[in-house]
Amino acid sequence: MVSLSSSRMFQLLRGHIQPAGHRSRRTRLVTKDGRCNIEFGNIEYSNHVAFLLDFWTTFVEIRWRFVLLLFVAAFTGSWFIFSLLWYWIAKSNGDLSGQNRTDGHVQCIDNVNGLTTAFLYSLETQTTIGYGGRALTGHCAGTVALIIVQSLIGVFINCFMCGVVLAKISLPKKRAKTVTFSNTAVVCLKKGSLCLLIRVANLRKTLLIGSQIYGKLLRTTTTSDGETIILDQVDIDFTVDAGKDNLFFVCPLTLYHVINRSSPFYDLSVDTLPQQDFELVVFLDGTAESTSSFCQVRTSYIPQEIQWGYSFLPIISRTKTGKYHVDFSNFSKSVRVTTPHCVHCFRTDTDQRNHNNHSRGNHNHQQKLGIDNPGFQVIDIHDSVDVTKM
């Protein structure tokens, strides 16, 4: 009895749990957070030099760990290089400890007796600390020229590194982190049409000015000539009730794409959707109100992330105090609704209803060609009157 129950339980678990080797792992071009999953290979050496020529963009786009490493290396490296120059000047002039100094010896730098004190003097000079223990005497022209060069290079390093840090902090894609899309897309009826719906929300109270919404369908197609095109792009039009340009993006919006004859989803159905191999990339462009910087937010959906026959739950309500409340706990949640099996079924049912209504109207029109007038009174005339006599 126990062995029978154990075997039955194992069969049930095996039926519900899919083996790891058979799980479908579809690769994305664009991840859910908007990063592009692509790599470049066999790039020529001359193209690598182009990255060095465009050094500012290269420094801004590298990771923070490399920026911090560059920050430390730039300052410590410049301090050490100039400390070697100060040490060389002091040694050439005989200012180091242990060197034979003659009577009346004039030092170029006070209190620079070795490499350590030369490094400290270089650091104090470039950072304008100036403790006062080490200083130029003004008797050597080379030291005056060197301190001018080090001061100019120090200012340049300060400006450059501060610019890189500020540019990375204020990157527009950081603003894009506060714009989120729903985890899934849904297909349901909207205003008498079968539509694909996606929800997007701005997590900040500052607006995105001039927002535009559009999509790209990425799939592998084969032309009539037999050529296979990988990542073929097809335009997908998204809109909201207020249009698709210059959106008032103050609360979460529901984007919808009407599935009609011109839509690439026209031949899909609830059964064939999971077997499709495509990627829907959605873009939202806008200008940040606070920084006036242009940013782009993007995400992608694969067929397994599109729910046919579902609709998003409402998330906007009005409180007793008169404020509008957005409940983000239901942002990506959906509920099952009545939806046609496919677009063709929906159009067939719609055409059939229109045909029946049209036939019923024609039949009523043939039975009664006049219009009822309740105010008209019928009078019977018993005597014939000859209206031709005067």
N, C-alpha and C positions, 0 to 999 in steps of 0.2 A: 504493500500500500504506500509506503514511504517512497520506494523507488519509482513507482508510477507517478506520484505527485511531483517528484523531483524532475523526472523526464518531461512531464507536461509543462512545468514551469520553465524549463530550459528551452522548450520549443516556442513558448510564448515570448520569452526574452529574445530569442534569435529572430523571431518575426518582427519585433519592434526595434531592435538595435541593428543598425546597418554596419557591416564590417568596415574597418578603417581603410582597407585597400580599395573599397568600392565607392567611397565617398567622392563626390564630384568637387573638385577644387578648381574653380574657374579663375583664371588670371585676369586682373583688372589693369587697364591703362591708367585710370584715375582712381585712387583710393577714396574711401569714404570721407577722409579729412582733406581731400583736394590735392594730394601729392601725386605726381606723375610717375608711374612705375615703368621707367624706360632707361636703358643704358646704351652708351655709344661705344663701339669697338672699331679697331683698326683706323684710328685717327692719325693723320700724318703729323710729323714733327712740327711742320710750319703752323699747323692749326693750334698746337700746344703753345707756341710762342704768342699767338693772338690773345690767349688768356693773360699772359704776362703784360702785354701791351695795354690791355684793358684792366689794369691792376686795381683800379678803384672798385669796379663791379666785382672783381674776384675777391677782394678783401671783405666787401659787404656781404657776399653770399656764402662765405665759408662759415663753418660751424663756430660756435662760441668758444670751444676749447682751443681752437687754433687762433682765434682773436686774442684770447688771454695770453696764450703762449707768445704771440707776436708782440703784445703789449709789454710783457716782461723782458723779452729778448731785445726789443728796440731800445729801452732805457738802460738796462744793465750793460748791453753791448756798447752803446755809445759812451757810457761812463768809463768802461774798462779801456776802450780804444784811446780815449783822450787821457786817461791816466798813464798809459804807456808813453804818450807824447810828453806829458808833464814830467814823467820820470826821466825821459831821455834828455830833456832840457836841463833838469836839475843835475843829472850826472855829467852832462857836457860842461856845465859851468862849475862843477866841483862842489855842489851844495849838499851832497849826500853825506851821511855820517860815515866816518872811516876814511874819507878821502883827505889827502894832505892839502890843507888850506894855507895859503901864504898870508902874511900880514897885509892888512888892507883889502882883504877879499870882499867883493861885493856880490851878495846873493841875488839871484833872480826871483826866487820864491822862498818866503820865510816858512820855517817849520815843515818842510818837505824833505824827510830824511831817508825815505825808502819807497818801495812800491805801494805799501799799504797806505801811507800818508798821501801818496800821489793819487791813489784811488779816492780817498776821502776828499781831497781837494777838488778833484774832478766832479764828484757828486755834489759837493757844496756849491760849486760854481754853476753847474747846469740847472740845479733846482733853486738857485738864488737863496740858499740858506744863509751862508756867510756867518759862521760862528765867530770869526775874527782871529782865530789862532793861526790860520794859514792864509797868506795873501801875497799878491805881487808886490815887488819893491819898486817897480817902474824903471829899473835900470837896464832892462833887456827888452829890445824892440820885438823879439820873437814871441815873448810871452804875451805882449799886448795884442799882437795879431792872432795868436792862438785862442785867447779868451774871447775875442770877437767872433771867430769862426765857431767856437763851441756854443756860444750863446745863441747864434743864429740857427745852428743845427738843432739845438734844444728846443727852440720855439717852433721850428718846423715839425719836429717829432710830436710835440704836445698838440699842435693843431691837427695833425694828421690822425693821431690815435683818438683824440676826442671826436673828430668827425666820423671815424669808422664806428665808434661805439654809439654815437647818437643816431647815425644812419641805420644801424641794425635795430636799435630800440624802436625807431619810428617807421619800420618797414610796413607798407600797407597790408601785407599778409597777416600781420599781427592783428589788425582790425578785423580781418576776415575770420579770426577765431571766434568772434562774438556773434557770428551769423551761422545759424545751424539749419540743416535740412532734416526732414523726417527720415527715420531709418528705412522705411519701406514706402513704396508707391501703391496706389489702389486704382482699380478700374471699376467704375459704377456709372449710373445714369446721372446726368446733370443737365437740367433745362431741356429735357427731351432728347438728349444726345448721349451716346456712350463716350465717356471721357476717361483719360488717364490723369489722376490727381496726385500732386506732390505738395507737401506743406513746408514752408520756410518761415523762419522767425529771426528777428533782430533782437539780441539780448541786451542791447544798450538803448537808452532813451534818446540818444542822439541819432538823427536820421541819416540815411544814405541818400544823397541827392542825385537825381537823374538815374534812378535804378532801371536797369533793363534785364529782362529774363529771356533766355533762349536755351536751346538744347541741341545736342549732336548725338545721333545714333551711330555707333561704331559696330561694324560687322564685316565679315568676310564674304565677298561677293565674287561671282564669276561672270565675266562679260560674254557677249555673244561670240566673240573671237576665241574664247577659251582662256582668256587671261584671268588669273586669280588676283584679286585686289584685297590685300590685308588691311584692316582698319579703314574700310571705306566709310566716309562720313556723309550722313544724310541730315539735313536740317529738320529740327523739330520745333514747331511754334508752340510756345506756352503763353498763356494769358491769364488774367484775373478779370473779375467783373468790371473793374475800372480801366481795363486796357493792359498793355504790356510795357509801356514806356512811362517814365516819370511817375513811379509808384509812390504812394503815400505810405511809406514803410514804417509805420508807428506801431503796428501790432502784427501778429503772425498772419501770413497770407496763404491761401490755398491756390496753387497754380494748377491749371488744367489744360490738357491737350485734347481737342476734339478728334475722335477716331472716325474719320470719314474716308471717302475714296482716295483722297490725296495723301492720307496718312500711311506711313510704312507699317503700322500695326493693323491695317485693315483686314488682313487675312488671318489674324490670330484668333484663337479661341481659348476657353478655359482649359482644354485638354492639351493643346499644342504649345501653350506658353512655356511650361517648364522644360520642354525639349529644345527651345530656341537657344541660339548662341549669339548674343549681342550684348552691348553695353550702352546704356543710356546715360550720357553725361549732361548735367544741368549746370548752367552758368548764371551767375548773378553779378552784374557789373554796377558799380556805383561810386560816388565820391563821398568820402567821410566829411560830415558837417564840421567837426571840430578841427581837423587837420588839413582839409581841402586836398587830401591825397586820394588818388584813384586806386580802387582795390577791386579784386575779382574773387568771388567765392564759387567754388565748384565742388561737386560730388558726383557719384555715379550709382547706377542701379543695374543689377543683372536680373535675368528673368526670375530667379528664385526670390528676389526681393520685391516682386510686383504681385500684389494680392488681387485676384479677380473676384469681384462680387463683394467687396468691402468698401466702407466709407469711413472717413475720419470722424472721431468724436468731437463734439463742440468743446472749445476751450475758453471762449470769451464769455464773460458774464458781467452783470452790473451789480455792484454792492448797494447796500442800503444808504451809504453816504454819497452815492452818485458817481463813484469812481468805477472804471472798467477794470475788471480782474482777469488776468490770463493764467490759466491753470496748465503749467507745463508738464504735469504728470500725465496728461492725456494727449501730449503733443504728437506722439507717434502711434497712439493706440487707435485701433479701427474696430468696426463692428460689421457683422455680416448683413448685407442688404440684398433685396431682390434685384438681380442683374441678368440680362440675356446671356445665353451660352456663348454667343459670338456676335460679331457685328452683322453678319449676313442674316442671322436669325432675327436680330432686332429690326433690320431694315425690311425683312420679309413680313414680320408682324405689323410693322407700321404701314407698309404699303397695303396689306390686306385690310387693315382697319380703315384706311383712307378710301380704298375701293368700295368697301361695304357702305360706308357713310355716303359716298357719292352715288352708289346705286340706289340706296334708300331715298336719297333726295330726288333723284330722277323719277322714281316710281311715284312719289307723292306729287311731283310736279305734273305727271301725266294724268293722275286721277282728278286733280283739281287745278284747273288753269286759272281760275279767278281768285280774287281776294275777298275774304269775308268782310262785310261792313255791317256791324251790329246796328248802326243807326239808320240803316235803310229800311223803309216801311213798304211792304207789298200791298197793293190795292187791287181788288178784283173789279174789272169793268164788264158790266153785263150788257149794256147797249152798245151796238156798233155805231160808230160815228164816222161819217164820210168827211174827211178832212179836206177833200178837193173842192167842196162847195164853199162859195163865199157867203 
